[in-house]
Amino acid sequence: MGIRETELGIFPDEWTIDTMENSLCSIIDYRGKTPGKSDKGIKTLSAKSVKDGYIDYDLAYHISEETYTNFMVRGIPKRGDILMTTEAPLGLVARLDKDGIAIAQRLLTLRGKSNYLENDYLMYYLKSPIGQHQLNIRASGTTVSGIKQSEFRKVLITIPPIKEQKAISSILVTIDEKIDTNNKINKKLEKMAQAIFKQWFVDFEFPNEDGEPYKSSGGEMIESELGMIPKGWEVSKLEEIIYFNPKEVLKKDNEYKFVEMAAIDNNTSNIKYWELRKLNSGSKFRNGDTLLARITPCLENGKTAYISILEEKEVAVGSTEFIVMRGKEKNKKVYIYCLAREENFRAHAIKSMSGSSGRQRVQLDLLKGYKIVQAPNAIYDKFDRIGESLFEEISSLNKEITRLAKLRDLLLPKLMSGEIRVPVEVSES
């Protein structure tokens, strides 16, 4: 097997260089059309639903079946098609894993020609550095970079033999499926922690001395400014139990793990990545701390993290737009994270925001004054033991996710350039 020089670089002799127009049997484009929304009906995806390699269906909206019939006249997306954002941002891709979905603006739906371009290979090519470069050199726009369909059709793509495409994508799909499985488990574990938090600290159904739910088993309740609360509990301000932005002394010339806002997931505690930076400025935190985004729209989008990526006694640095929350006692680590995800707390934080449009921030004094019902220490002890066991499992799975993502990102450009060849027999066994 030889190699040759092409307009995209050096590639194996048997690989073809072609255009998207020649390689795709379908490009479905609904830009310029916006269907009317409905309370229920067909889920409709826009660019904000497509993330880096997956689709967030929670960000979809609905259109009626009648609107779907009248609107979807340029082509019907189907399971296995590849969705790509065309602007804001450009070039995020994901595989559609459902039928009966409508597509709105700023998305292309792509389908490779049968026995010529395999859809999963197409997705990973578009994610690779060479694919992203091809998109960017044909993009236009000053404030927002985007690509016209006419320019997308001219984008070049490397086309290995179809069996080799399947072998390449099989490796990458296997890695991503394991990452997806871990993420799903983590979401379930977090939901368990949140459910227990609500049961104990909102509904007051924590286990009594006999292990029965306190309130529904006739536990004594007393009046307070926040309503009826369990006897022995009291109303407190957050600043009485939480250190906000606790002080840490770091050496200026040393490198520390740095977490930027983009590294925080919207819906889970996970920190997707970090990098080493010399200390300049920013929030400072340790394992067990909670990071809360204080700026719009990051707070409204749900960016909140539970720190578990550090070594014992290690201190890391993050964006200045984080509020660091640390319990004044060690038995409140998971409690504080769950509180930061609780609906009423988040509503209070969002309501406290002030500043110019688009740059509003949480007013820390108002957050410190937020009132909660404080439980006896024994309740926090029990809750944190349960919560920490859940978050230890989440941390372990997140570390595996990080390792797998690094492996995938290392392999991706090498597989797409032919630097690493995959024996076709592997895909056929």
C-alpha positions, 0 to 999 in steps of 0.5 A, spaced: 500 500 500 502 506 497 501 513 499 500 520 495 500 527 495 493 530 494 490 537 495 488 535 503 495 532 504 498 525 504 494 519 504 493 512 502 493 511 494 487 507 494 483 513 498 479 518 494 478 525 495 471 528 493 466 533 494 460 533 499 456 534 493 458 528 489 459 524 496 452 525 499 445 522 496 441 527 501 442 534 503 436 537 507 436 544 509 431 548 512 434 554 513 430 560 512 424 557 514 421 557 522 415 552 523 410 555 528 411 551 535 406 547 539 405 545 546 405 537 544 406 534 537 413 532 533 419 534 536 423 539 532 431 540 533 435 546 532 442 548 532 442 548 540 440 541 540 446 539 537 452 538 541 459 535 540 457 528 538 450 527 541 443 530 541 440 534 547 433 532 546 431 536 552 432 542 548 427 541 542 421 544 541 414 541 538 410 542 532 403 539 531 403 534 526 399 538 521 405 543 521 410 537 520 406 535 514 406 542 511 413 544 513 417 538 512 417 538 504 424 539 503 426 532 505 424 527 511 430 526 516 431 519 518 435 515 523 442 514 522 443 521 518 448 526 520 446 533 523 451 539 522 450 546 525 451 551 520 453 557 524 453 559 532 457 555 532 459 552 525 461 544 525 458 541 531 455 534 528 451 528 531 448 522 529 440 522 529 438 516 533 430 517 532 425 517 526 419 522 526 423 528 528 423 535 524 429 539 523 429 547 524 434 552 522 441 552 522 442 545 521 444 541 515 441 533 515 446 529 511 446 522 508 452 519 504 451 515 498 450 508 499 456 503 498 460 510 497 460 514 504 458 511 510 454 516 515 458 514 521 465 515 517 462 522 515 460 524 522 467 523 524 471 526 518 467 532 520 469 532 527 476 531 525 481 537 524 481 536 517 474 536 516 473 542 521 479 546 517 475 544 510 468 547 513 472 553 516 476 555 509 469 555 506 465 559 512 463 566 511 461 572 516 464 577 521 460 577 527 458 569 526 461 564 522 457 560 518 457 556 511 452 556 505 449 550 502 453 552 496 459 552 499 458 546 503 457 542 497 464 544 495 467 541 501 473 536 500 472 529 504 477 523 504 473 517 501 477 510 503 474 504 501 467 502 504 469 497 508 475 501 511 470 506 512 466 502 517 472 499 520 475 506 522 468 508 524 467 502 528 473 503 533 470 510 534 463 509 535 465 503 540 469 509 544 463 514 544 458 508 546 462 507 552 462 514 554 455 515 552 453 509 557 457 512 562 454 519 562 447 515 562 449 512 569 452 518 571 445 522 570 441 516 573 446 517 580 445 524 580 438 524 579 438 519 585 442 524 589 437 529 587 431 525 589 434 523 596 435 531 597 428 533 595 425 527 600 429 529 606 430 537 605 424 539 602 419 534 603 422 532 610 421 525 609 428 523 612 428 517 616 426 518 623 429 513 629 425 507 626 427 508 619 420 511 617 419 517 613 419 523 618 413 527 616 408 522 614 410 518 620 407 523 624 414 527 626 412 533 630 412 539 625 413 547 628 412 553 625 417 558 622 418 564 617 419 558 611 412 554 613 412 548 617 419 545 619 421 539 623 422 540 630 429 541 632 430 544 625 431 552 624 431 557 619 438 559 617 442 564 612 446 560 607 452 564 609 451 561 616 453 554 613 457 556 607 463 559 605 463 563 599 469 564 595 474 561 600 481 564 600 486 560 598 494 562 598 497 560 591 504 561 588 504 566 582 509 562 578 506 555 579 502 551 574 495 549 576 489 546 573 484 551 570 477 550 569 474 554 564 466 555 563 466 551 557 468 545 561 462 545 565 456 541 563 449 544 563 446 538 566 451 534 570 456 535 575 461 533 570 468 537 568 469 535 561 476 537 561 481 542 564 488 545 562 495 547 566 496 554 567 500 559 571 496 563 576 493 569 574 486 570 577 480 566 578 476 562 583 480 557 587 477 551 589 478 544 592 475 537 591 468 537 594 467 544 593 461 546 588 462 551 582 456 555 580 456 559 574 454 567 576 453 570 569 448 569 564 446 565 560 451 560 564 447 560 570 440 559 567 443 553 562 445 550 569 452 550 569 454 547 576 459 542 578 461 538 583 469 538 584 472 531 584 478 531 579 483 533 584 488 530 588 488 530 596 489 538 598 490 540 591 487 547 589 485 548 582 483 555 579 477 557 574 474 562 571 472 568 575 465 567 573 464 562 578 462 562 585 465 557 589 461 554 595 464 550 600 461 547 607 463 550 613 463 543 616 465 537 612 458 533 612 455 538 607 459 537 600 454 533 597 448 537 600 451 544 597 451 541 590 444 538 590 442 545 593 445 549 588 441 544 583 435 545 587 429 549 583 428 554 588 435 556 590 436 557 582 430 561 581 433 566 587 440 566 584 437 568 577 432 573 580 438 576 584 442 578 577 443 585 575 448 588 570 447 590 563 443 586 558 447 580 556 452 581 562 448 580 568 451 577 574 449 574 581 449 579 587 453 575 592 450 578 598 443 576 596 445 569 595 449 569 602 442 571 605 438 566 602 434 562 607 434 555 608 431 550 613 438 547 617 437 540 619 441 537 625 448 535 624 446 528 624 442 528 618 447 531 614 452 526 616 447 521 614 446 524 607 453 526 605 455 518 607 449 516 601 451 522 597 459 521 597 458 514 595 454 516 589 459 521 587 465 517 588 462 512 583 460 518 578 467 521 579 470 514 577 466 514 571 468 521 569 475 519 569 474 513 565 470 518 560 476 523 560 481 517 558 476 515 553 475 522 550 483 523 550 484 516 546 478 518 541 481 525 540 488 522 539 486 516 534 481 521 530 486 525 526 490 519 525 485 514 522 482 520 518 489 521 515 491 514 514 497 515 518 493 509 522 490 503 518 485 499 520 485 492 518 479 491 514 478 483 517 477 486 524 470 489 522 468 483 518 469 478 524 
